[in-house]
Amino acid sequence: MKEVLKNIVTAHKDFVFRSDLYEIKFMNHDDSSEIIKGWNENFCVTYVHSGNLLFDLFRHNYNLHTGCILLDKPQCDFKILPTIGQCTIIRFNAQFYQTILQNAKDKNVFFLTNNNLLSLSLKSNPALDYLHYQIFENRHTVHQLEMDVLVIEFLNRVFEIISNNPNQINYINDAVKKYQLPVVEMAKEYMYRHLTEDISLNQVATHACISPFHFSRIFKQLTSYSPNQYLLNMRMANSKFLLKNTELSIGEVAHLSGFKTPEYFATSFKQKFDKNPSDYRKAFLVK
């Protein structure tokens, strides 16, 4: 098979959102015969949200699927091998990268403080998935400052995963990639889009075209969360974001995060974060 190459390093049209701190590229790699090659001068965080993508960075191969994250340091050549999938790439400029390095020393982000580590793959969690959905869904409508808040929050959650001993990405075979990954992708998106609603396991499974029994097993196998745990964690991520970045009342935050009553929300929030919502908000106001 003839090798088809595409260089994307200087293709400005590939970047759909620009800031003075970073650029965001949403890449749809839909040609299983194409190899994308390039040189990366910046620190990048890549989030795979569908399909299966094969990356070659610093002579390391990464086989990534939905919910996987790839970090790579500046000054590297890369390849995206023939595969089909979609990913979001956030490329930070050199000046902001120096700020990131300084903060990494205070947060125990070993990847950034270890000069021998040049790239790293991670497994996402519901909070990070939620933030990615927010970035992706609002890319054409959000204001600059709002996107800056989302991206920095996303980056902080990535560093949190690194600092808390990141989960290893499990190898999955071709059958799982073909038949089970699409189920998880559809279910995640359905839960995000219906975050405020009282949805059932059967509704999510039906949307993903699978029986509820098989769905629960497959979902937990690929995400490490039961569907209920995943949805609850996404709702908690939404509530934390609203508490930190809006002046909405606790009752409004509860409603917009899918909780039936403010009391149930407050109880669930305290169980998860060891603080009630009001105290959590006050802690950020003090800062």
C-alpha positions as YAML, in Angstrom:
chain: A
units: angstrom
residues:
- id: 1
  name: MET
  ca: [0.00, 0.00, 0.00]
- id: 2
  name: LYS
  ca: [1.36, 3.39, -0.96]
- id: 3
  name: GLU
  ca: [2.08, 5.62, 2.03]
- id: 4
  name: VAL
  ca: [0.18, 8.91, 2.01]
- id: 5
  name: LEU
  ca: [1.71, 11.71, 4.04]
- id: 6
  name: LYS
  ca: [0.22, 14.94, 5.31]
- id: 7
  name: ASN
  ca: [2.05, 17.68, 7.17]
- id: 8
  name: ILE
  ca: [-0.14, 19.59, 9.62]
- id: 9
  name: VAL
  ca: [2.40, 21.66, 11.54]
- id: 10
  name: THR
  ca: [1.81, 24.97, 9.77]
- id: 11
  name: ALA
  ca: [-1.77, 24.42, 8.63]
- id: 12
  name: HIS
  ca: [-3.42, 27.33, 10.48]
- id: 13
  name: LYS
  ca: [-6.87, 26.38, 9.19]
- id: 14
  name: ASP
  ca: [-6.65, 23.24, 11.34]
- id: 15
  name: PHE
  ca: [-6.91, 25.34, 14.50]
- id: 16
  name: VAL
  ca: [-10.47, 26.41, 15.22]
- id: 17
  name: PHE
  ca: [-9.89, 28.39, 18.42]
- id: 18
  name: ARG
  ca: [-6.98, 30.68, 19.21]
- id: 19
  name: SER
  ca: [-5.94, 32.40, 22.40]
- id: 20
  name: ASP
  ca: [-2.83, 34.31, 23.38]
- id: 21
  name: LEU
  ca: [-2.01, 31.28, 25.57]
- id: 22
  name: TYR
  ca: [-2.94, 28.28, 23.38]
- id: 23
  name: GLU
  ca: [-4.49, 27.00, 20.16]
- id: 24
  name: ILE
  ca: [-7.13, 24.28, 19.89]
- id: 25
  name: LYS
  ca: [-7.39, 21.85, 17.00]
- id: 26
  name: PHE
  ca: [-10.30, 19.44, 16.57]
- id: 27
  name: MET
  ca: [-9.02, 16.75, 14.24]
- id: 28
  name: ASN
  ca: [-11.14, 14.21, 12.40]
- id: 29
  name: HIS
  ca: [-8.78, 11.56, 11.05]
- id: 30
  name: ASP
  ca: [-11.04, 9.62, 8.70]
- id: 31
  name: ASP
  ca: [-8.57, 8.08, 6.28]
- id: 32
  name: SER
  ca: [-7.23, 4.67, 7.29]
- id: 33
  name: SER
  ca: [-4.54, 4.90, 4.57]
- id: 34
  name: GLU
  ca: [-3.12, 8.28, 5.59]
- id: 35
  name: ILE
  ca: [-0.12, 8.97, 7.81]
- id: 36
  name: ILE
  ca: [0.07, 12.44, 9.33]
- id: 37
  name: LYS
  ca: [3.62, 13.57, 10.07]
- id: 38
  name: GLY
  ca: [4.97, 16.75, 11.57]
- id: 39
  name: TRP
  ca: [7.20, 18.58, 14.00]
- id: 40
  name: ASN
  ca: [5.81, 19.93, 17.24]
- id: 41
  name: GLU
  ca: [7.48, 22.94, 18.86]
- id: 42
  name: ASN
  ca: [5.03, 23.29, 21.76]
- id: 43
  name: PHE
  ca: [3.67, 21.45, 24.78]
- id: 44
  name: CYS
  ca: [0.51, 19.61, 23.68]
- id: 45
  name: VAL
  ca: [-2.36, 17.81, 25.37]
- id: 46
  name: THR
  ca: [-4.39, 15.50, 23.12]
- id: 47
  name: TYR
  ca: [-7.77, 14.06, 24.12]
- id: 48
  name: VAL
  ca: [-9.23, 11.22, 22.04]
- id: 49
  name: HIS
  ca: [-13.01, 11.35, 21.99]
- id: 50
  name: SER
  ca: [-13.94, 8.71, 19.43]
- id: 51
  name: GLY
  ca: [-12.47, 5.93, 17.33]
- id: 52
  name: ASN
  ca: [-8.97, 4.55, 17.71]
- id: 53
  name: LEU
  ca: [-5.82, 6.56, 16.98]
- id: 54
  name: LEU
  ca: [-2.21, 5.38, 16.82]
- id: 55
  name: PHE
  ca: [0.46, 7.95, 17.69]
- id: 56
  name: ASP
  ca: [4.22, 7.69, 17.32]
- id: 57
  name: LEU
  ca: [6.02, 10.18, 19.61]
- id: 58
  name: PHE
  ca: [9.65, 10.16, 20.69]
- id: 59
  name: ARG
  ca: [9.92, 6.62, 19.26]
- id: 60
  name: HIS
  ca: [7.06, 5.44, 21.49]
- id: 61
  name: ASN
  ca: [3.82, 4.04, 20.07]
- id: 62
  name: TYR
  ca: [0.50, 4.94, 21.72]
- id: 63
  name: ASN
  ca: [-2.69, 3.06, 20.89]
- id: 64
  name: LEU
  ca: [-5.46, 5.35, 22.15]
- id: 65
  name: HIS
  ca: [-9.26, 5.28, 22.19]
- id: 66
  name: THR
  ca: [-12.13, 7.24, 23.72]
- id: 67
  name: GLY
  ca: [-11.24, 8.85, 27.03]
- id: 68
  name: CYS
  ca: [-7.48, 8.59, 26.55]
- id: 69
  name: ILE
  ca: [-5.12, 11.55, 26.92]
- id: 70
  name: LEU
  ca: [-1.66, 12.04, 25.46]
- id: 71
  name: LEU
  ca: [0.83, 14.65, 26.68]
- id: 72
  name: ASP
  ca: [3.98, 15.51, 24.76]
- id: 73
  name: LYS
  ca: [6.70, 18.02, 25.52]
- id: 74
  name: PRO
  ca: [8.08, 20.54, 23.01]
- id: 75
  name: GLN
  ca: [10.54, 19.81, 20.25]
- id: 76
  name: CYS
  ca: [9.48, 16.43, 18.89]
- id: 77
  name: ASP
  ca: [8.56, 14.85, 15.61]
- id: 78
  name: PHE
  ca: [5.36, 12.84, 15.52]
- id: 79
  name: LYS
  ca: [3.22, 10.56, 13.39]
- id: 80
  name: ILE
  ca: [-0.44, 9.68, 13.48]
- id: 81
  name: LEU
  ca: [-0.58, 6.28, 11.84]
- id: 82
  name: PRO
  ca: [-3.37, 4.99, 9.55]
- id: 83
  name: THR
  ca: [-6.43, 4.86, 11.81]
- id: 84
  name: ILE
  ca: [-9.90, 6.40, 12.08]
- id: 85
  name: GLY
  ca: [-10.85, 8.60, 15.00]
- id: 86
  name: GLN
  ca: [-11.39, 12.10, 16.38]
- id: 87
  name: CYS
  ca: [-9.31, 14.02, 18.87]
- id: 88
  name: THR
  ca: [-8.85, 17.46, 20.38]
- id: 89
  name: ILE
  ca: [-5.32, 18.88, 20.50]
- id: 90
  name: ILE
  ca: [-4.54, 21.84, 22.76]
- id: 91
  name: ARG
  ca: [-1.18, 23.41, 21.95]
- id: 92
  name: PHE
  ca: [0.23, 25.83, 24.54]
- id: 93
  name: ASN
  ca: [2.62, 28.60, 23.59]
- id: 94
  name: ALA
  ca: [6.20, 28.72, 24.87]
- id: 95
  name: GLN
  ca: [5.68, 31.54, 27.36]
- id: 96
  name: PHE
  ca: [2.66, 29.92, 28.99]
- id: 97
  name: TYR
  ca: [4.49, 26.58, 29.07]
- id: 98
  name: GLN
  ca: [7.09, 28.17, 31.36]
- id: 99
  name: THR
  ca: [4.28, 29.18, 33.73]
- id: 100
  name: ILE
  ca: [2.95, 25.61, 33.55]
- id: 101
  name: LEU
  ca: [6.39, 24.23, 34.47]
- id: 102
  name: GLN
  ca: [6.64, 26.55, 37.46]
- id: 103
  name: ASN
  ca: [3.21, 25.47, 38.73]
- id: 104
  name: ALA
  ca: [4.06, 21.82, 38.16]
- id: 105
  name: LYS
  ca: [6.78, 22.01, 40.82]
- id: 106
  name: ASP
  ca: [4.15, 22.95, 43.42]
- id: 107
  name: LYS
  ca: [1.63, 20.30, 42.35]
- id: 108
  name: ASN
  ca: [3.87, 17.23, 42.12]
- id: 109
  name: VAL
  ca: [3.28, 16.81, 38.38]
- id: 110
  name: PHE
  ca: [6.14, 14.36, 37.90]
- id: 111
  name: PHE
  ca: [5.83, 14.23, 34.12]
- id: 112
  name: LEU
  ca: [6.70, 17.90, 33.72]
- id: 113
  name: THR
  ca: [9.45, 17.96, 36.33]
- id: 114
  name: ASN
  ca: [11.24, 14.84, 35.03]
- id: 115
  name: ASN
  ca: [13.42, 15.71, 32.04]
- id: 116
  name: ASN
  ca: [13.70, 12.05, 31.07]
- id: 117
  name: LEU
  ca: [9.95, 11.77, 30.41]
- id: 118
  name: LEU
  ca: [9.02, 13.25, 27.04]
- id: 119
  name: SER
  ca: [5.50, 11.91, 26.50]
- id: 120
  name: LEU
  ca: [2.82, 10.29, 28.66]
- id: 121
  name: SER
  ca: [-0.56, 8.63, 28.10]
- id: 122
  name: LEU
  ca: [-3.35, 8.76, 30.68]
- id: 123
  name: LYS
  ca: [-6.85, 7.46, 31.24]
- id: 124
  name: SER
  ca: [-9.48, 10.16, 31.60]
- id: 125
  name: ASN
  ca: [-12.22, 10.40, 34.24]
- id: 126
  name: PRO
  ca: [-15.79, 11.77, 34.19]
- id: 127
  name: ALA
  ca: [-14.75, 15.24, 35.39]
- id: 128
  name: LEU
  ca: [-12.25, 15.59, 32.57]
- id: 129
  name: ASP
  ca: [-14.71, 14.18, 30.02]
- id: 130
  name: TYR
  ca: [-17.23, 16.80, 31.14]
- id: 131
  name: LEU
  ca: [-14.76, 19.65, 30.64]
- id: 132
  name: HIS
  ca: [-13.81, 18.35, 27.22]
- id: 133
  name: TYR
  ca: [-17.46, 18.24, 26.19]
- id: 134
  name: GLN
  ca: [-17.81, 21.85, 27.33]
- id: 135
  name: ILE
  ca: [-14.80, 22.91, 25.26]
- id: 136
  name: PHE
  ca: [-15.91, 20.96, 22.20]
- id: 137
  name: GLU
  ca: [-19.59, 21.94, 22.28]
- id: 138
  name: ASN
  ca: [-18.92, 25.65, 22.86]
- id: 139
  name: ARG
  ca: [-15.99, 26.12, 20.49]
- id: 140
  name: HIS
  ca: [-17.93, 28.32, 18.03]
- id: 141
  name: THR
  ca: [-19.96, 30.38, 20.51]
- id: 142
  name: VAL
  ca: [-17.96, 30.86, 23.70]
- id: 143
  name: HIS
  ca: [-16.13, 34.11, 24.49]
- id: 144
  name: GLN
  ca: [-12.35, 34.20, 24.90]
- id: 145
  name: LEU
  ca: [-12.36, 34.48, 28.69]
- id: 146
  name: GLU
  ca: [-14.86, 31.64, 29.08]
- id: 147
  name: MET
  ca: [-12.76, 29.33, 26.92]
- id: 148
  name: ASP
  ca: [-9.62, 30.31, 28.85]
- id: 149
  name: VAL
  ca: [-11.34, 29.26, 32.09]
- id: 150
  name: LEU
  ca: [-12.40, 25.93, 30.57]
- id: 151
  name: VAL
  ca: [-8.97, 25.14, 29.13]
- id: 152
  name: ILE
  ca: [-7.08, 26.00, 32.33]
- id: 153
  name: GLU
  ca: [-9.56, 23.96, 34.37]
- id: 154
  name: PHE
  ca: [-9.08, 21.08, 31.90]
- id: 155
  name: LEU
  ca: [-5.30, 21.34, 32.26]
- id: 156
  name: ASN
  ca: [-5.55, 21.37, 36.07]
- id: 157
  name: ARG
  ca: [-7.69, 18.22, 36.02]
- id: 158
  name: VAL
  ca: [-5.09, 16.51, 33.79]
- id: 159
  name: PHE
  ca: [-2.38, 17.41, 36.31]
- id: 160
  name: GLU
  ca: [-4.60, 16.14, 39.11]
- id: 161
  name: ILE
  ca: [-4.80, 12.75, 37.41]
- id: 162
  name: ILE
  ca: [-1.01, 12.67, 37.05]
- id: 163
  name: SER
  ca: [-0.43, 13.63, 40.68]
- id: 164
  name: ASN
  ca: [-2.88, 10.99, 41.95]
- id: 165
  name: ASN
  ca: [-1.12, 8.05, 40.30]
- id: 166
  name: PRO
  ca: [-2.75, 7.81, 36.86]
- id: 167
  name: ASN
  ca: [-4.57, 4.67, 35.78]
- id: 168
  name: GLN
  ca: [-2.90, 2.64, 33.08]
- id: 169
  name: ILE
  ca: [-4.61, 2.44, 29.72]
- id: 170
  name: ASN
  ca: [-5.66, -1.16, 29.17]
- id: 171
  name: TYR
  ca: [-4.98, -2.90, 25.87]
- id: 172
  name: ILE
  ca: [-8.16, -3.63, 23.93]
- id: 173
  name: ASN
  ca: [-8.46, -6.03, 21.02]
- id: 174
  name: ASP
  ca: [-9.91, -5.35, 17.57]
- id: 175
  name: ALA
  ca: [-13.31, -6.83, 18.43]
- id: 176
  name: VAL
  ca: [-13.68, -4.46, 21.39]
- id: 177
  name: LYS
  ca: [-12.63, -1.51, 19.23]
- id: 178
  name: LYS
  ca: [-15.19, -2.39, 16.57]
- id: 179
  name: TYR
  ca: [-18.21, -3.36, 18.67]
- id: 180
  name: GLN
  ca: [-17.80, -2.00, 22.21]
- id: 181
  name: LEU
  ca: [-16.03, 1.36, 21.89]
- id: 182
  name: PRO
  ca: [-18.92, 2.87, 19.87]
- id: 183
  name: VAL
  ca: [-21.32, 1.77, 22.64]
- id: 184
  name: VAL
  ca: [-19.31, 3.65, 25.27]
- id: 185
  name: GLU
  ca: [-18.89, 6.71, 23.04]
- id: 186
  name: MET
  ca: [-22.64, 6.96, 22.40]
- id: 187
  name: ALA
  ca: [-23.47, 6.42, 26.08]
- id: 188
  name: LYS
  ca: [-21.04, 9.10, 27.28]
- id: 189
  name: GLU
  ca: [-22.41, 11.67, 24.87]
- id: 190
  name: TYR
  ca: [-26.02, 10.80, 25.78]
- id: 191
  name: MET
  ca: [-25.31, 11.23, 29.49]
- id: 192
  name: TYR
  ca: [-23.64, 14.60, 28.87]
- id: 193
  name: ARG
  ca: [-26.50, 15.90, 26.73]
- id: 194
  name: HIS
  ca: [-29.10, 14.74, 29.26]
- id: 195
  name: LEU
  ca: [-27.15, 15.74, 32.35]
- id: 196
  name: THR
  ca: [-30.04, 17.65, 33.94]
- id: 197
  name: GLU
  ca: [-32.64, 14.93, 33.28]
- id: 198
  name: ASP
  ca: [-33.71, 11.89, 35.30]
- id: 199
  name: ILE
  ca: [-32.47, 9.24, 32.86]
- id: 200
  name: SER
  ca: [-32.56, 5.47, 33.35]
- id: 201
  name: LEU
  ca: [-30.08, 2.74, 32.56]
- id: 202
  name: ASN
  ca: [-32.49, 1.41, 29.95]
- id: 203
  name: GLN
  ca: [-32.64, 4.80, 28.19]
- id: 204
  name: VAL
  ca: [-28.87, 5.05, 27.94]
- id: 205
  name: ALA
  ca: [-28.50, 1.42, 26.81]
- id: 206
  name: THR
  ca: [-31.27, 1.81, 24.22]
- id: 207
  name: HIS
  ca: [-29.55, 4.89, 22.81]
- id: 208
  name: ALA
  ca: [-26.33, 2.89, 22.56]
- id: 209
  name: CYS
  ca: [-28.21, 0.01, 20.84]
- id: 210
  name: ILE
  ca: [-27.44, -2.66, 23.44]
- id: 211
  name: SER
  ca: [-29.20, -4.49, 26.26]
- id: 212
  name: PRO
  ca: [-28.94, -2.91, 29.75]
- id: 213
  name: PHE
  ca: [-27.23, -6.03, 31.14]
- id: 214
  name: HIS
  ca: [-24.44, -6.09, 28.57]
- id: 215
  name: PHE
  ca: [-24.17, -2.31, 28.57]
- id: 216
  name: SER
  ca: [-23.33, -2.07, 32.29]
- id: 217
  name: ARG
  ca: [-20.58, -4.67, 31.98]
- id: 218
  name: ILE
  ca: [-19.02, -3.15, 28.85]
- id: 219
  name: PHE
  ca: [-19.18, 0.41, 30.19]
- id: 220
  name: LYS
  ca: [-17.44, -0.43, 33.44]
- id: 221
  name: GLN
  ca: [-14.84, -2.57, 31.67]
- id: 222
  name: LEU
  ca: [-13.78, 0.32, 29.42]
- id: 223
  name: THR
  ca: [-14.20, 3.29, 31.78]
- id: 224
  name: SER
  ca: [-13.65, 1.76, 35.27]
- id: 225
  name: TYR
  ca: [-16.98, 3.32, 36.33]
- id: 226
  name: SER
  ca: [-20.50, 1.95, 36.46]
- id: 227
  name: PRO
  ca: [-22.94, 4.05, 34.38]
- id: 228
  name: ASN
  ca: [-24.46, 5.49, 37.56]
- id: 229
  name: GLN
  ca: [-21.04, 6.39, 39.02]
- id: 230
  name: TYR
  ca: [-20.00, 7.99, 35.75]
- id: 231
  name: LEU
  ca: [-23.16, 10.12, 35.49]
- id: 232
  name: LEU
  ca: [-22.92, 11.18, 39.14]
- id: 233
  name: ASN
  ca: [-19.29, 12.22, 38.69]
- id: 234
  name: MET
  ca: [-20.15, 14.24, 35.57]
- id: 235
  name: ARG
  ca: [-22.90, 15.99, 37.53]
- id: 236
  name: MET
  ca: [-20.46, 16.72, 40.33]
- id: 237
  name: ALA
  ca: [-17.98, 18.16, 37.83]
- id: 238
  name: ASN
  ca: [-20.71, 20.39, 36.41]
- id: 239
  name: SER
  ca: [-21.72, 21.58, 39.87]
- id: 240
  name: LYS
  ca: [-18.10, 22.37, 40.85]
- id: 241
  name: PHE
  ca: [-17.61, 24.37, 37.68]
- id: 242
  name: LEU
  ca: [-20.81, 26.37, 38.24]
- id: 243
  name: LEU
  ca: [-19.99, 27.02, 41.91]
- id: 244
  name: LYS
  ca: [-16.53, 28.33, 41.00]
- id: 245
  name: ASN
  ca: [-17.42, 30.35, 37.92]
- id: 246
  name: THR
  ca: [-20.98, 31.65, 38.35]
- id: 247
  name: GLU
  ca: [-23.11, 33.40, 40.94]
- id: 248
  name: LEU
  ca: [-26.02, 30.97, 40.57]
- id: 249
  name: SER
  ca: [-27.79, 29.97, 43.76]
- id: 250
  name: ILE
  ca: [-27.17, 26.54, 45.26]
- id: 251
  name: GLY
  ca: [-30.67, 25.52, 44.18]
- id: 252
  name: GLU
  ca: [-30.00, 26.61, 40.58]
- id: 253
  name: VAL
  ca: [-26.65, 24.77, 40.54]
- id: 254
  name: ALA
  ca: [-28.40, 21.64, 41.84]
- id: 255
  name: HIS
  ca: [-31.08, 21.84, 39.14]
- id: 256
  name: LEU
  ca: [-28.60, 22.51, 36.32]
- id: 257
  name: SER
  ca: [-26.49, 19.57, 37.50]
- id: 258
  name: GLY
  ca: [-29.35, 17.05, 37.44]
- id: 259
  name: PHE
  ca: [-30.16, 16.77, 41.16]
- id: 260
  name: LYS
  ca: [-33.82, 16.58, 42.12]
- id: 261
  name: THR
  ca: [-33.52, 18.72, 45.25]
- id: 262
  name: PRO
  ca: [-30.92, 21.11, 46.72]
- id: 263
  name: GLU
  ca: [-30.84, 18.94, 49.85]
- id: 264
  name: TYR
  ca: [-29.92, 15.80, 47.92]
- id: 265
  name: PHE
  ca: [-27.32, 17.78, 45.99]
- id: 266
  name: ALA
  ca: [-25.77, 19.17, 49.19]
- id: 267
  name: THR
  ca: [-25.63, 15.71, 50.77]
- id: 268
  name: SER
  ca: [-24.05, 14.12, 47.67]
- id: 269
  name: PHE
  ca: [-21.57, 16.98, 47.29]
- id: 270
  name: LYS
  ca: [-20.41, 16.72, 50.91]
- id: 271
  name: GLN
  ca: [-20.02, 12.94, 50.62]
- id: 272
  name: LYS
  ca: [-17.87, 13.40, 47.52]
- id: 273
  name: PHE
  ca: [-15.73, 16.42, 48.48]
- id: 274
  name: ASP
  ca: [-16.02, 16.58, 52.27]
- id: 275
  name: LYS
  ca: [-17.41, 20.13, 52.00]
- id: 276
  name: ASN
  ca: [-20.91, 21.42, 51.45]
- id: 277
  name: PRO
  ca: [-21.46, 23.49, 48.27]
- id: 278
  name: SER
  ca: [-21.53, 26.84, 50.12]
- id: 279
  name: ASP
  ca: [-18.21, 26.21, 51.85]
- id: 280
  name: TYR
  ca: [-16.67, 25.03, 48.57]
- id: 281
  name: ARG
  ca: [-17.71, 28.27, 46.87]
- id: 282
  name: LYS
  ca: [-16.48, 30.41, 49.78]
- id: 283
  name: ALA
  ca: [-13.06, 28.75, 49.62]
- id: 284
  name: PHE
  ca: [-12.62, 30.01, 46.05]
- id: 285
  name: LEU
  ca: [-13.96, 33.47, 46.87]
- id: 286
  name: VAL
  ca: [-11.29, 33.79, 49.57]
- id: 287
  name: LYS
  ca: [-8.57, 32.88, 47.06]
...
